[in-house]
Amino acid sequence: MNAFKDAGHIFRLAAVFVCGILVFVGVRAVLVPKSFGQYGHYRGDALAEIAARPVNFAGHQACEDCHSDVLDKKKAGKHVHVNCEACHGAQAKHAEDPASVQPAKLDTAVLCVRCHEANIAKPKSFPQVASADHSSGLPCDTCHQPHSPAIDTGETAQATTPATTKVAPGGTK
């Protein structure tokens, strides 16, 4: 019986662990949603919440149905696989009622750079520009038609480029 003479310390330590576990289980029951773990390590109710959100994107087919002229230009260009809403933003409201909601005019000096700004992490074959050196802040659509961005060296490019700030295809003034 001498072995259990100081067993009170062990019982108190065990009681602290048991109380800690009970507090943990109680707090977890309050804080963790009931549907957590329903689909693996996810909250099952999240699917219903996401499905209840309003639809914002119309999908490229809705754009192509109404804007077949733009589709023809796009099919001939490098942006053939870029969906319309990647640049123009969510257009479900415009697709539902085109007269009431008009897409905003795009600032190509900002928009195009999102994908085409020079970055060492991008593949060498991907068209990239150092925007500050390439255009001196001019909008990209000064020289490029966004749906078919190859530079037009004919009269249309000269007519749309301001006479004081012509930018050569290589990016120099």
TAWO-V77007 format. One record per residue. PHI is phi in degrees with one decimal (NA if undefined). OMEGA is omega in degrees with one decimal (NA if undefined). Layout:
[[PHI/OMEGA] [PHI/OMEGA]]
This chain:
[[NA/178.4] [-65.9/-179.5] [-67.4/-179.2] [-99.6/-177.5] [-62.7/-179.3] [-108.7/-177.7] [-69.9/179.5] [-58.5/178.5] [-64.5/-179.0] [-67.7/179.9] [-65.7/177.1] [-65.3/177.8] [-63.2/177.9] [-63.4/179.1] [-65.1/176.8] [-63.2/177.8] [-62.4/179.7] [-62.7/177.8] [-62.7/177.9] [-61.2/179.0] [-65.6/178.9] [-64.3/177.7] [-64.7/178.4] [-59.2/-179.4] [-63.1/179.2] [-65.9/178.8] [-64.1/179.2] [-62.2/179.6] [-64.3/179.7] [-79.0/-172.5] [-87.8/-176.1] [-89.5/-179.2] [-61.2/-177.8] [-62.2/-176.4] [-85.4/178.7] [-64.7/179.2] [91.9/-179.1] [-63.4/179.0] [-122.0/-176.8] [80.0/-176.4] [-90.8/-177.9] [-136.6/176.5] [-91.5/-175.0] [-60.6/-179.2] [-68.5/-179.4] [-62.2/179.8] [-62.6/178.8] [-66.2/179.1] [-65.7/178.6] [-67.7/179.8] [-65.0/-178.8] [-79.5/179.5] [-67.4/179.1] [-69.4/178.6] [-75.5/-179.7] [-107.6/-176.0] [-100.9/-179.2] [-87.4/-175.5] [92.9/-174.1] [-64.1/-179.1] [-64.4/178.1] [-62.5/178.7] [-67.6/-175.9] [-67.0/179.4] [-62.5/-177.2] [-94.8/-173.3] [-111.2/-177.3] [-65.9/177.8] [-64.5/177.8] [-69.6/178.7] [-60.2/179.0] [-62.6/176.7] [-64.7/-176.5] [-66.2/179.1] [-62.4/-179.7] [-86.4/-174.1] [-109.4/-178.3] [-76.5/-177.6] [-93.0/-176.0] [-59.5/-177.6] [-98.9/177.4] [-91.7/179.5] [-68.6/-174.9] [-54.3/-174.2] [-73.3/173.9] [-64.6/178.9] [-101.9/-173.0] [-84.2/179.7] [82.1/-178.5] [-62.4/-174.6] [-127.7/-179.3] [-61.9/179.5] [-65.7/177.8] [-66.8/179.7] [-66.9/179.1] [-71.0/-178.0] [-144.3/-174.6] [-59.5/-177.2] [-73.3/-174.6] [-86.8/-177.1] [-126.7/177.3] [-105.4/177.3] [-61.1/179.9] [-69.9/175.0] [-65.3/-176.0] [-84.4/175.0] [-92.3/-174.6] [-67.2/177.0] [-65.8/178.5] [-100.9/-172.8] [-64.8/-175.5] [-64.3/-177.9] [-66.3/178.9] [-55.8/180.0] [-101.3/-168.0] [-102.9/176.2] [-64.0/-178.8] [-58.2/-177.8] [-154.0/-176.8] [-62.9/-178.7] [-77.6/-179.3] [-84.1/177.2] [-61.3/-179.2] [-61.5/-178.0] [-76.2/-179.2] [-80.7/-179.3] [-62.4/-178.1] [-133.4/176.5] [-137.8/168.5] [-90.2/-168.5] [-57.1/-178.7] [-64.8/-179.9] [-86.0/-171.8] [-74.7/-170.5] [-125.0/-177.3] [54.2/177.4] [87.7/177.9] [-68.3/175.0] [-62.3/-178.1] [-61.3/-178.0] [-74.0/171.6] [-67.5/-179.0] [-114.0/-175.4] [-113.4/171.3] [-93.4/-170.3] [-55.9/-178.4] [-77.3/176.0] [-145.2/-162.6] [-77.8/176.8] [-61.1/-178.1] [-69.5/177.0] [-88.7/-177.0] [-89.5/-179.7] [-81.3/-176.2] [-65.7/-176.5] [-66.3/179.4] [-68.3/179.7] [-69.7/-178.9] [-71.9/-177.8] [-90.4/180.0] [-87.4/177.5] [-59.9/-174.2] [-62.5/-176.0] [-84.9/-176.2] [-133.3/178.1] [-68.6/179.6] [-116.9/178.8] [-74.6/-179.0] [-55.7/179.8] [-77.9/175.8] [101.0/-179.8] [-104.9/178.8] [-87.6/NA]]
